Amino acid sequence: MSTPQLDARREHVTKLVEEGGYVARIPVELIYEPDDQTGWGPYLSMADALKLDEVRQALRRRDIAGAARHGEVFELTKVA
């Protein structure tokens, strides 16, 4: 994977991570490279990808405080 160029467009979005009855809303940044001819874009930075993995692992361990360091955490409740 190439490194982002200075003219790469970046967009702030929220990704949802669902695990074990919880869902976390995690802010990340999508990177769009203007000369991407592979069709694989947009992509996350390595730091954001690792952050999403860390949140998922924390939710699996039921470490809500650990997951909440990166975003908001909600408990899923079936209503119907």
HTML snippet that shows the backbone in 3Dmol.js (N, CA, C, O; Angstrom):
<script src="https://3Dmol.org/build/3Dmol-min.js"></script>
<div id="view" style="width:600px;height:400px;position:relative"></div>
<script>
const pdb = `
ATOM      1  N   MET A   1       0.849  -1.169   0.000  1.00  0.00           N
ATOM      2  CA  MET A   1       0.000   0.000   0.000  1.00  0.00           C
ATOM      3  C   MET A   1       0.895   1.232   0.000  1.00  0.00           C
ATOM      4  O   MET A   1       1.875   1.302   0.741  1.00  0.00           O
ATOM      5  N   SER A   2       0.554   2.176  -0.817  1.00  0.00           N
ATOM      6  CA  SER A   2       1.354   3.395  -0.883  1.00  0.00           C
ATOM      7  C   SER A   2       1.009   4.326   0.265  1.00  0.00           C
ATOM      8  O   SER A   2      -0.058   4.220   0.871  1.00  0.00           O
ATOM      9  N   THR A   3       1.912   5.224   0.550  1.00  0.00           N
ATOM     10  CA  THR A   3       1.645   6.200   1.601  1.00  0.00           C
ATOM     11  C   THR A   3       0.764   7.302   1.046  1.00  0.00           C
ATOM     12  O   THR A   3       0.856   7.621  -0.139  1.00  0.00           O
ATOM     13  N   PRO A   4      -0.098   7.900   1.884  1.00  0.00           N
ATOM     14  CA  PRO A   4      -0.983   8.953   1.382  1.00  0.00           C
ATOM     15  C   PRO A   4      -0.185  10.150   0.872  1.00  0.00           C
ATOM     16  O   PRO A   4       0.789  10.579   1.491  1.00  0.00           O
ATOM     17  N   GLN A   5      -0.614  10.667  -0.250  1.00  0.00           N
ATOM     18  CA  GLN A   5       0.041  11.842  -0.806  1.00  0.00           C
ATOM     19  C   GLN A   5      -0.540  13.077  -0.141  1.00  0.00           C
ATOM     20  O   GLN A   5      -1.604  13.029   0.477  1.00  0.00           O
ATOM     21  N   LEU A   6       0.180  14.184  -0.280  1.00  0.00           N
ATOM     22  CA  LEU A   6      -0.283  15.424   0.332  1.00  0.00           C
ATOM     23  C   LEU A   6      -1.606  15.883  -0.235  1.00  0.00           C
ATOM     24  O   LEU A   6      -2.382  16.530   0.468  1.00  0.00           O
ATOM     25  N   ASP A   7      -1.887  15.566  -1.492  1.00  0.00           N
ATOM     26  CA  ASP A   7      -3.123  16.017  -2.106  1.00  0.00           C
ATOM     27  C   ASP A   7      -4.254  14.995  -1.977  1.00  0.00           C
ATOM     28  O   ASP A   7      -5.297  15.150  -2.613  1.00  0.00           O
ATOM     29  N   ALA A   8      -4.064  13.969  -1.175  1.00  0.00           N
ATOM     30  CA  ALA A   8      -5.116  12.977  -0.962  1.00  0.00           C
ATOM     31  C   ALA A   8      -6.266  13.628  -0.205  1.00  0.00           C
ATOM     32  O   ALA A   8      -6.054  14.396   0.733  1.00  0.00           O
ATOM     33  N   ARG A   9      -7.480  13.312  -0.624  1.00  0.00           N
ATOM     34  CA  ARG A   9      -8.668  13.842   0.047  1.00  0.00           C
ATOM     35  C   ARG A   9      -8.977  12.954   1.244  1.00  0.00           C
ATOM     36  O   ARG A   9      -8.905  11.728   1.155  1.00  0.00           O
ATOM     37  N   ARG A  10      -9.320  13.580   2.356  1.00  0.00           N
ATOM     38  CA  ARG A  10      -9.633  12.845   3.579  1.00  0.00           C
ATOM     39  C   ARG A  10     -11.034  13.202   4.026  1.00  0.00           C
ATOM     40  O   ARG A  10     -11.458  14.355   3.956  1.00  0.00           O
ATOM     41  N   GLU A  11     -11.746  12.176   4.489  1.00  0.00           N
ATOM     42  CA  GLU A  11     -13.128  12.370   4.926  1.00  0.00           C
ATOM     43  C   GLU A  11     -13.307  11.737   6.302  1.00  0.00           C
ATOM     44  O   GLU A  11     -12.969  10.572   6.507  1.00  0.00           O
ATOM     45  N   HIS A  12     -13.837  12.508   7.232  1.00  0.00           N
ATOM     46  CA  HIS A  12     -14.109  11.997   8.572  1.00  0.00           C
ATOM     47  C   HIS A  12     -15.454  11.287   8.574  1.00  0.00           C
ATOM     48  O   HIS A  12     -16.473  11.871   8.207  1.00  0.00           O
ATOM     49  N   VAL A  13     -15.454  10.028   8.988  1.00  0.00           N
ATOM     50  CA  VAL A  13     -16.670   9.224   9.035  1.00  0.00           C
ATOM     51  C   VAL A  13     -16.723   8.474  10.364  1.00  0.00           C
ATOM     52  O   VAL A  13     -15.756   8.471  11.127  1.00  0.00           O
ATOM     53  N   THR A  14     -17.844   7.849  10.626  1.00  0.00           N
ATOM     54  CA  THR A  14     -18.010   7.032  11.823  1.00  0.00           C
ATOM     55  C   THR A  14     -18.217   5.588  11.397  1.00  0.00           C
ATOM     56  O   THR A  14     -19.081   5.300  10.569  1.00  0.00           O
ATOM     57  N   LYS A  15     -17.437   4.688  11.952  1.00  0.00           N
ATOM     58  CA  LYS A  15     -17.588   3.258  11.703  1.00  0.00           C
ATOM     59  C   LYS A  15     -18.256   2.636  12.923  1.00  0.00           C
ATOM     60  O   LYS A  15     -18.013   3.053  14.055  1.00  0.00           O
ATOM     61  N   LEU A  16     -19.099   1.637  12.683  1.00  0.00           N
ATOM     62  CA  LEU A  16     -19.747   0.911  13.761  1.00  0.00           C
ATOM     63  C   LEU A  16     -19.058  -0.425  13.950  1.00  0.00           C
ATOM     64  O   LEU A  16     -18.806  -1.147  12.985  1.00  0.00           O
ATOM     65  N   VAL A  17     -18.754  -0.752  15.199  1.00  0.00           N
ATOM     66  CA  VAL A  17     -18.146  -2.031  15.551  1.00  0.00           C
ATOM     67  C   VAL A  17     -19.134  -2.738  16.468  1.00  0.00           C
ATOM     68  O   VAL A  17     -19.392  -2.277  17.580  1.00  0.00           O
ATOM     69  N   GLU A  18     -19.687  -3.855  16.006  1.00  0.00           N
ATOM     70  CA  GLU A  18     -20.671  -4.607  16.792  1.00  0.00           C
ATOM     71  C   GLU A  18     -20.050  -5.903  17.283  1.00  0.00           C
ATOM     72  O   GLU A  18     -19.452  -6.652  16.510  1.00  0.00           O
ATOM     73  N   GLU A  19     -20.197  -6.156  18.565  1.00  0.00           N
ATOM     74  CA  GLU A  19     -19.626  -7.370  19.148  1.00  0.00           C
ATOM     75  C   GLU A  19     -20.325  -7.682  20.463  1.00  0.00           C
ATOM     76  O   GLU A  19     -20.388  -6.829  21.349  1.00  0.00           O
ATOM     77  N   GLY A  20     -20.847  -8.886  20.599  1.00  0.00           N
ATOM     78  CA  GLY A  20     -21.359  -9.392  21.867  1.00  0.00           C
ATOM     79  C   GLY A  20     -22.426  -8.545  22.535  1.00  0.00           C
ATOM     80  O   GLY A  20     -22.365  -8.338  23.747  1.00  0.00           O
ATOM     81  N   GLY A  21     -23.383  -8.059  21.799  1.00  0.00           N
ATOM     82  CA  GLY A  21     -24.454  -7.271  22.400  1.00  0.00           C
ATOM     83  C   GLY A  21     -24.125  -5.801  22.589  1.00  0.00           C
ATOM     84  O   GLY A  21     -24.908  -5.064  23.189  1.00  0.00           O
ATOM     85  N   TYR A  22     -22.989  -5.370  22.090  1.00  0.00           N
ATOM     86  CA  TYR A  22     -22.584  -3.969  22.176  1.00  0.00           C
ATOM     87  C   TYR A  22     -22.285  -3.447  20.775  1.00  0.00           C
ATOM     88  O   TYR A  22     -21.960  -4.214  19.868  1.00  0.00           O
ATOM     89  N   VAL A  23     -22.400  -2.147  20.615  1.00  0.00           N
ATOM     90  CA  VAL A  23     -21.976  -1.502  19.379  1.00  0.00           C
ATOM     91  C   VAL A  23     -21.241  -0.223  19.759  1.00  0.00           C
ATOM     92  O   VAL A  23     -21.663   0.518  20.647  1.00  0.00           O
ATOM     93  N   ALA A  24     -20.140   0.015  19.072  1.00  0.00           N
ATOM     94  CA  ALA A  24     -19.336   1.209  19.332  1.00  0.00           C
ATOM     95  C   ALA A  24     -19.304   2.063  18.069  1.00  0.00           C
ATOM     96  O   ALA A  24     -19.137   1.551  16.962  1.00  0.00           O
ATOM     97  N   ARG A  25     -19.467   3.365  18.251  1.00  0.00           N
ATOM     98  CA  ARG A  25     -19.339   4.338  17.151  1.00  0.00           C
ATOM     99  C   ARG A  25     -17.957   4.948  17.252  1.00  0.00           C
ATOM    100  O   ARG A  25     -17.643   5.647  18.215  1.00  0.00           O
ATOM    101  N   ILE A  26     -17.131   4.679  16.247  1.00  0.00           N
ATOM    102  CA  ILE A  26     -15.724   5.063  16.288  1.00  0.00           C
ATOM    103  C   ILE A  26     -15.421   6.023  15.141  1.00  0.00           C
ATOM    104  O   ILE A  26     -15.634   5.675  13.980  1.00  0.00           O
ATOM    105  N   PRO A  27     -14.928   7.226  15.443  1.00  0.00           N
ATOM    106  CA  PRO A  27     -14.552   8.153  14.371  1.00  0.00           C
ATOM    107  C   PRO A  27     -13.241   7.717  13.717  1.00  0.00           C
ATOM    108  O   PRO A  27     -12.262   7.416  14.400  1.00  0.00           O
ATOM    109  N   VAL A  28     -13.242   7.690  12.394  1.00  0.00           N
ATOM    110  CA  VAL A  28     -12.049   7.358  11.610  1.00  0.00           C
ATOM    111  C   VAL A  28     -11.975   8.302  10.419  1.00  0.00           C
ATOM    112  O   VAL A  28     -12.878   9.103  10.181  1.00  0.00           O
ATOM    113  N   GLU A  29     -10.898   8.192   9.691  1.00  0.00           N
ATOM    114  CA  GLU A  29     -10.687   9.036   8.525  1.00  0.00           C
ATOM    115  C   GLU A  29     -10.475   8.156   7.300  1.00  0.00           C
ATOM    116  O   GLU A  29      -9.585   7.306   7.287  1.00  0.00           O
ATOM    117  N   LEU A  30     -11.298   8.362   6.267  1.00  0.00           N
ATOM    118  CA  LEU A  30     -11.108   7.670   4.994  1.00  0.00           C
ATOM    119  C   LEU A  30     -10.169   8.491   4.127  1.00  0.00           C
ATOM    120  O   LEU A  30     -10.257   9.718   4.087  1.00  0.00           O
ATOM    121  N   ILE A  31      -9.273   7.806   3.436  1.00  0.00           N
ATOM    122  CA  ILE A  31      -8.289   8.474   2.588  1.00  0.00           C
ATOM    123  C   ILE A  31      -8.576   8.104   1.138  1.00  0.00           C
ATOM    124  O   ILE A  31      -8.621   6.928   0.777  1.00  0.00           O
ATOM    125  N   TYR A  32      -8.769   9.127   0.317  1.00  0.00           N
ATOM    126  CA  TYR A  32      -9.010   8.957  -1.115  1.00  0.00           C
ATOM    127  C   TYR A  32      -7.800   9.514  -1.853  1.00  0.00           C
ATOM    128  O   TYR A  32      -7.500  10.703  -1.750  1.00  0.00           O
ATOM    129  N   GLU A  33      -7.109   8.664  -2.592  1.00  0.00           N
ATOM    130  CA  GLU A  33      -5.977   9.137  -3.386  1.00  0.00           C
ATOM    131  C   GLU A  33      -6.469   9.474  -4.787  1.00  0.00           C
ATOM    132  O   GLU A  33      -7.164   8.665  -5.402  1.00  0.00           O
ATOM    133  N   PRO A  34      -6.125  10.648  -5.304  1.00  0.00           N
ATOM    134  CA  PRO A  34      -6.637  11.077  -6.608  1.00  0.00           C
ATOM    135  C   PRO A  34      -6.144  10.217  -7.770  1.00  0.00           C
ATOM    136  O   PRO A  34      -6.828  10.121  -8.789  1.00  0.00           O
ATOM    137  N   ASP A  35      -4.989   9.598  -7.643  1.00  0.00           N
ATOM    138  CA  ASP A  35      -4.451   8.804  -8.751  1.00  0.00           C
ATOM    139  C   ASP A  35      -4.601   7.301  -8.523  1.00  0.00           C
ATOM    140  O   ASP A  35      -3.863   6.507  -9.107  1.00  0.00           O
ATOM    141  N   ASP A  36      -5.564   6.906  -7.669  1.00  0.00           N
ATOM    142  CA  ASP A  36      -5.788   5.483  -7.375  1.00  0.00           C
ATOM    143  C   ASP A  36      -6.424   4.810  -8.583  1.00  0.00           C
ATOM    144  O   ASP A  36      -7.589   5.052  -8.898  1.00  0.00           O
ATOM    145  N   GLN A  37      -5.658   3.973  -9.250  1.00  0.00           N
ATOM    146  CA  GLN A  37      -6.176   3.250 -10.411  1.00  0.00           C
ATOM    147  C   GLN A  37      -6.477   1.798 -10.074  1.00  0.00           C
ATOM    148  O   GLN A  37      -6.877   1.023 -10.943  1.00  0.00           O
ATOM    149  N   THR A  38      -6.286   1.432  -8.818  1.00  0.00           N
ATOM    150  CA  THR A  38      -6.518   0.049  -8.406  1.00  0.00           C
ATOM    151  C   THR A  38      -7.977  -0.231  -8.097  1.00  0.00           C
ATOM    152  O   THR A  38      -8.414  -1.380  -8.161  1.00  0.00           O
ATOM    153  N   GLY A  39      -8.740   0.808  -7.761  1.00  0.00           N
ATOM    154  CA  GLY A  39     -10.129   0.607  -7.382  1.00  0.00           C
ATOM    155  C   GLY A  39     -10.305   0.130  -5.955  1.00  0.00           C
ATOM    156  O   GLY A  39     -11.409  -0.239  -5.554  1.00  0.00           O
ATOM    157  N   TRP A  40      -9.221   0.132  -5.179  1.00  0.00           N
ATOM    158  CA  TRP A  40      -9.282  -0.350  -3.800  1.00  0.00           C
ATOM    159  C   TRP A  40      -9.603   0.757  -2.807  1.00  0.00           C
ATOM    160  O   TRP A  40      -9.879   0.462  -1.644  1.00  0.00           O
ATOM    161  N   GLY A  41      -9.578   2.000  -3.214  1.00  0.00           N
ATOM    162  CA  GLY A  41      -9.825   3.101  -2.292  1.00  0.00           C
ATOM    163  C   GLY A  41     -11.301   3.310  -2.058  1.00  0.00           C
ATOM    164  O   GLY A  41     -12.105   2.762  -2.812  1.00  0.00           O
ATOM    165  N   PRO A  42     -11.691   4.046  -1.089  1.00  0.00           N
ATOM    166  CA  PRO A  42     -10.838   4.685  -0.094  1.00  0.00           C
ATOM    167  C   PRO A  42     -10.327   3.665   0.921  1.00  0.00           C
ATOM    168  O   PRO A  42     -10.800   2.530   0.973  1.00  0.00           O
ATOM    169  N   TYR A  43      -9.365   4.086   1.713  1.00  0.00           N
ATOM    170  CA  TYR A  43      -8.809   3.182   2.716  1.00  0.00           C
ATOM    171  C   TYR A  43      -8.611   3.912   4.031  1.00  0.00           C
ATOM    172  O   TYR A  43      -8.663   5.141   4.094  1.00  0.00           O
ATOM    173  N   LEU A  44      -8.382   3.129   5.085  1.00  0.00           N
ATOM    174  CA  LEU A  44      -8.102   3.660   6.418  1.00  0.00           C
ATOM    175  C   LEU A  44      -6.600   3.732   6.626  1.00  0.00           C
ATOM    176  O   LEU A  44      -5.840   2.980   6.015  1.00  0.00           O
ATOM    177  N   SER A  45      -6.183   4.632   7.484  1.00  0.00           N
ATOM    178  CA  SER A  45      -4.776   4.628   7.889  1.00  0.00           C
ATOM    179  C   SER A  45      -4.542   3.393   8.760  1.00  0.00           C
ATOM    180  O   SER A  45      -5.486   2.808   9.292  1.00  0.00           O
ATOM    181  N   MET A  46      -3.306   3.014   8.894  1.00  0.00           N
ATOM    182  CA  MET A  46      -2.968   1.862   9.743  1.00  0.00           C
ATOM    183  C   MET A  46      -3.426   2.114  11.178  1.00  0.00           C
ATOM    184  O   MET A  46      -3.925   1.201  11.836  1.00  0.00           O
ATOM    185  N   ALA A  47      -3.261   3.342  11.668  1.00  0.00           N
ATOM    186  CA  ALA A  47      -3.652   3.683  13.032  1.00  0.00           C
ATOM    187  C   ALA A  47      -5.160   3.509  13.236  1.00  0.00           C
ATOM    188  O   ALA A  47      -5.590   2.989  14.265  1.00  0.00           O
ATOM    189  N   ASP A  48      -5.961   3.941  12.263  1.00  0.00           N
ATOM    190  CA  ASP A  48      -7.408   3.789  12.385  1.00  0.00           C
ATOM    191  C   ASP A  48      -7.832   2.327  12.293  1.00  0.00           C
ATOM    192  O   ASP A  48      -8.742   1.904  13.005  1.00  0.00           O
ATOM    193  N   ALA A  49      -7.187   1.553  11.427  1.00  0.00           N
ATOM    194  CA  ALA A  49      -7.504   0.129  11.315  1.00  0.00           C
ATOM    195  C   ALA A  49      -7.184  -0.593  12.623  1.00  0.00           C
ATOM    196  O   ALA A  49      -7.964  -1.428  13.081  1.00  0.00           O
ATOM    197  N   LEU A  50      -6.043  -0.273  13.219  1.00  0.00           N
ATOM    198  CA  LEU A  50      -5.678  -0.886  14.496  1.00  0.00           C
ATOM    199  C   LEU A  50      -6.620  -0.444  15.610  1.00  0.00           C
ATOM    200  O   LEU A  50      -6.923  -1.223  16.513  1.00  0.00           O
ATOM    201  N   LYS A  51      -7.083   0.801  15.550  1.00  0.00           N
ATOM    202  CA  LYS A  51      -8.034   1.299  16.543  1.00  0.00           C
ATOM    203  C   LYS A  51      -9.332   0.503  16.476  1.00  0.00           C
ATOM    204  O   LYS A  51      -9.877   0.137  17.517  1.00  0.00           O
ATOM    205  N   LEU A  52      -9.838   0.230  15.284  1.00  0.00           N
ATOM    206  CA  LEU A  52     -11.061  -0.561  15.150  1.00  0.00           C
ATOM    207  C   LEU A  52     -10.863  -1.983  15.671  1.00  0.00           C
ATOM    208  O   LEU A  52     -11.758  -2.538  16.308  1.00  0.00           O
ATOM    209  N   ASP A  53      -9.697  -2.577  15.406  1.00  0.00           N
ATOM    210  CA  ASP A  53      -9.390  -3.909  15.931  1.00  0.00           C
ATOM    211  C   ASP A  53      -9.332  -3.905  17.454  1.00  0.00           C
ATOM    212  O   ASP A  53      -9.823  -4.829  18.102  1.00  0.00           O
ATOM    213  N   GLU A  54      -8.731  -2.863  18.021  1.00  0.00           N
ATOM    214  CA  GLU A  54      -8.625  -2.756  19.472  1.00  0.00           C
ATOM    215  C   GLU A  54     -10.002  -2.631  20.117  1.00  0.00           C
ATOM    216  O   GLU A  54     -10.258  -3.227  21.163  1.00  0.00           O
ATOM    217  N   VAL A  55     -10.881  -1.863  19.498  1.00  0.00           N
ATOM    218  CA  VAL A  55     -12.242  -1.711  20.020  1.00  0.00           C
ATOM    219  C   VAL A  55     -12.977  -3.044  19.974  1.00  0.00           C
ATOM    220  O   VAL A  55     -13.640  -3.416  20.942  1.00  0.00           O
ATOM    221  N   ARG A  56     -12.868  -3.770  18.858  1.00  0.00           N
ATOM    222  CA  ARG A  56     -13.536  -5.063  18.735  1.00  0.00           C
ATOM    223  C   ARG A  56     -13.034  -6.045  19.800  1.00  0.00           C
ATOM    224  O   ARG A  56     -13.826  -6.758  20.417  1.00  0.00           O
ATOM    225  N   GLN A  57     -11.725  -6.077  20.008  1.00  0.00           N
ATOM    226  CA  GLN A  57     -11.165  -6.972  21.026  1.00  0.00           C
ATOM    227  C   GLN A  57     -11.621  -6.575  22.427  1.00  0.00           C
ATOM    228  O   GLN A  57     -11.906  -7.442  23.252  1.00  0.00           O
ATOM    229  N   ALA A  58     -11.694  -5.282  22.702  1.00  0.00           N
ATOM    230  CA  ALA A  58     -12.165  -4.817  24.009  1.00  0.00           C
ATOM    231  C   ALA A  58     -13.612  -5.222  24.233  1.00  0.00           C
ATOM    232  O   ALA A  58     -13.968  -5.656  25.328  1.00  0.00           O
ATOM    233  N   LEU A  59     -14.446  -5.089  23.220  1.00  0.00           N
ATOM    234  CA  LEU A  59     -15.848  -5.486  23.367  1.00  0.00           C
ATOM    235  C   LEU A  59     -15.974  -6.988  23.574  1.00  0.00           C
ATOM    236  O   LEU A  59     -16.834  -7.433  24.334  1.00  0.00           O
ATOM    237  N   ARG A  60     -15.150  -7.763  22.925  1.00  0.00           N
ATOM    238  CA  ARG A  60     -15.163  -9.224  23.137  1.00  0.00           C
ATOM    239  C   ARG A  60     -14.824  -9.574  24.584  1.00  0.00           C
ATOM    240  O   ARG A  60     -15.378 -10.520  25.144  1.00  0.00           O
ATOM    241  N   ARG A  61     -13.918  -8.812  25.184  1.00  0.00           N
ATOM    242  CA  ARG A  61     -13.528  -9.050  26.583  1.00  0.00           C
ATOM    243  C   ARG A  61     -14.503  -8.408  27.560  1.00  0.00           C
ATOM    244  O   ARG A  61     -14.357  -8.537  28.776  1.00  0.00           O
ATOM    245  N   ARG A  62     -15.512  -7.707  27.007  1.00  0.00           N
ATOM    246  CA  ARG A  62     -16.474  -6.939  27.812  1.00  0.00           C
ATOM    247  C   ARG A  62     -15.776  -5.810  28.569  1.00  0.00           C
ATOM    248  O   ARG A  62     -16.206  -5.421  29.654  1.00  0.00           O
ATOM    249  N   ASP A  63     -14.710  -5.298  27.993  1.00  0.00           N
ATOM    250  CA  ASP A  63     -13.970  -4.159  28.541  1.00  0.00           C
ATOM    251  C   ASP A  63     -14.568  -2.888  27.935  1.00  0.00           C
ATOM    252  O   ASP A  63     -14.020  -2.310  26.996  1.00  0.00           O
ATOM    253  N   ILE A  64     -15.692  -2.473  28.488  1.00  0.00           N
ATOM    254  CA  ILE A  64     -16.425  -1.338  27.943  1.00  0.00           C
ATOM    255  C   ILE A  64     -15.602  -0.054  28.065  1.00  0.00           C
ATOM    256  O   ILE A  64     -15.579   0.759  27.141  1.00  0.00           O
ATOM    257  N   ALA A  65     -14.938   0.127  29.186  1.00  0.00           N
ATOM    258  CA  ALA A  65     -14.118   1.327  29.378  1.00  0.00           C
ATOM    259  C   ALA A  65     -12.994   1.387  28.341  1.00  0.00           C
ATOM    260  O   ALA A  65     -12.677   2.460  27.827  1.00  0.00           O
ATOM    261  N   GLY A  66     -12.402   0.253  28.041  1.00  0.00           N
ATOM    262  CA  GLY A  66     -11.343   0.214  27.040  1.00  0.00           C
ATOM    263  C   GLY A  66     -11.852   0.586  25.661  1.00  0.00           C
ATOM    264  O   GLY A  66     -11.185   1.319  24.931  1.00  0.00           O
ATOM    265  N   ALA A  67     -13.024   0.093  25.298  1.00  0.00           N
ATOM    266  CA  ALA A  67     -13.613   0.436  24.001  1.00  0.00           C
ATOM    267  C   ALA A  67     -14.039   1.895  23.973  1.00  0.00           C
ATOM    268  O   ALA A  67     -13.924   2.555  22.940  1.00  0.00           O
ATOM    269  N   ALA A  68     -14.529   2.405  25.096  1.00  0.00           N
ATOM    270  CA  ALA A  68     -15.047   3.777  25.162  1.00  0.00           C
ATOM    271  C   ALA A  68     -13.940   4.822  25.067  1.00  0.00           C
ATOM    272  O   ALA A  68     -14.232   6.001  24.863  1.00  0.00           O
ATOM    273  N   ARG A  69     -12.686   4.424  25.208  1.00  0.00           N
ATOM    274  CA  ARG A  69     -11.579   5.375  25.025  1.00  0.00           C
ATOM    275  C   ARG A  69     -11.514   5.890  23.588  1.00  0.00           C
ATOM    276  O   ARG A  69     -10.943   6.948  23.324  1.00  0.00           O
ATOM    277  N   HIS A  70     -12.105   5.131  22.664  1.00  0.00           N
ATOM    278  CA  HIS A  70     -12.009   5.486  21.246  1.00  0.00           C
ATOM    279  C   HIS A  70     -13.307   6.040  20.674  1.00  0.00           C
ATOM    280  O   HIS A  70     -13.301   6.596  19.576  1.00  0.00           O
ATOM    281  N   GLY A  71     -14.406   5.904  21.385  1.00  0.00           N
ATOM    282  CA  GLY A  71     -15.684   6.388  20.866  1.00  0.00           C
ATOM    283  C   GLY A  71     -16.811   6.059  21.828  1.00  0.00           C
ATOM    284  O   GLY A  71     -16.579   5.725  22.990  1.00  0.00           O
ATOM    285  N   GLU A  72     -18.031   6.160  21.328  1.00  0.00           N
ATOM    286  CA  GLU A  72     -19.201   5.886  22.152  1.00  0.00           C
ATOM    287  C   GLU A  72     -19.558   4.403  22.075  1.00  0.00           C
ATOM    288  O   GLU A  72     -19.452   3.789  21.014  1.00  0.00           O
ATOM    289  N   VAL A  73     -19.985   3.827  23.214  1.00  0.00           N
ATOM    290  CA  VAL A  73     -20.362   2.426  23.268  1.00  0.00           C
ATOM    291  C   VAL A  73     -21.814   2.339  23.728  1.00  0.00           C
ATOM    292  O   VAL A  73     -22.222   3.006  24.679  1.00  0.00           O
ATOM    293  N   PHE A  74     -22.586   1.499  23.029  1.00  0.00           N
ATOM    294  CA  PHE A  74     -23.985   1.302  23.335  1.00  0.00           C
ATOM    295  C   PHE A  74     -24.256  -0.174  23.569  1.00  0.00           C
ATOM    296  O   PHE A  74     -23.605  -1.033  22.975  1.00  0.00           O
ATOM    297  N   GLU A  75     -25.210  -0.463  24.427  1.00  0.00           N
ATOM    298  CA  GLU A  75     -25.643  -1.835  24.642  1.00  0.00           C
ATOM    299  C   GLU A  75     -26.875  -2.058  23.777  1.00  0.00           C
ATOM    300  O   GLU A  75     -27.798  -1.242  23.772  1.00  0.00           O
ATOM    301  N   LEU A  76     -26.883  -3.168  23.046  1.00  0.00           N
ATOM    302  CA  LEU A  76     -28.016  -3.478  22.184  1.00  0.00           C
ATOM    303  C   LEU A  76     -29.109  -4.172  23.000  1.00  0.00           C
ATOM    304  O   LEU A  76     -28.830  -5.092  23.768  1.00  0.00           O
ATOM    305  N   THR A  77     -30.336  -3.726  22.829  1.00  0.00           N
ATOM    306  CA  THR A  77     -31.479  -4.311  23.531  1.00  0.00           C
ATOM    307  C   THR A  77     -32.569  -4.616  22.511  1.00  0.00           C
ATOM    308  O   THR A  77     -32.993  -3.732  21.767  1.00  0.00           O
ATOM    309  N   LYS A  78     -33.017  -5.854  22.477  1.00  0.00           N
ATOM    310  CA  LYS A  78     -34.092  -6.244  21.568  1.00  0.00           C
ATOM    311  C   LYS A  78     -35.399  -5.674  22.114  1.00  0.00           C
ATOM    312  O   LYS A  78     -35.708  -5.848  23.293  1.00  0.00           O
ATOM    313  N   VAL A  79     -36.162  -5.000  21.267  1.00  0.00           N
ATOM    314  CA  VAL A  79     -37.412  -4.404  21.726  1.00  0.00           C
ATOM    315  C   VAL A  79     -38.639  -5.061  21.096  1.00  0.00           C
ATOM    316  O   VAL A  79     -39.755  -4.800  21.547  1.00  0.00           O
ATOM    317  N   ALA A  80     -38.484  -5.872  20.110  1.00  0.00           N
ATOM    318  CA  ALA A  80     -39.627  -6.561  19.525  1.00  0.00           C
ATOM    319  C   ALA A  80     -39.193  -7.868  18.893  1.00  0.00           C
ATOM    320  O   ALA A  80     -40.023  -8.595  18.346  1.00  0.00           O
TER     321      ALA A  80
END
`;
const viewer = $3Dmol.createViewer("view");
viewer.addModel(pdb, "pdb");
viewer.setStyle({}, {cartoon: {color: "spectrum"}});
viewer.zoomTo();
viewer.render();
</script>
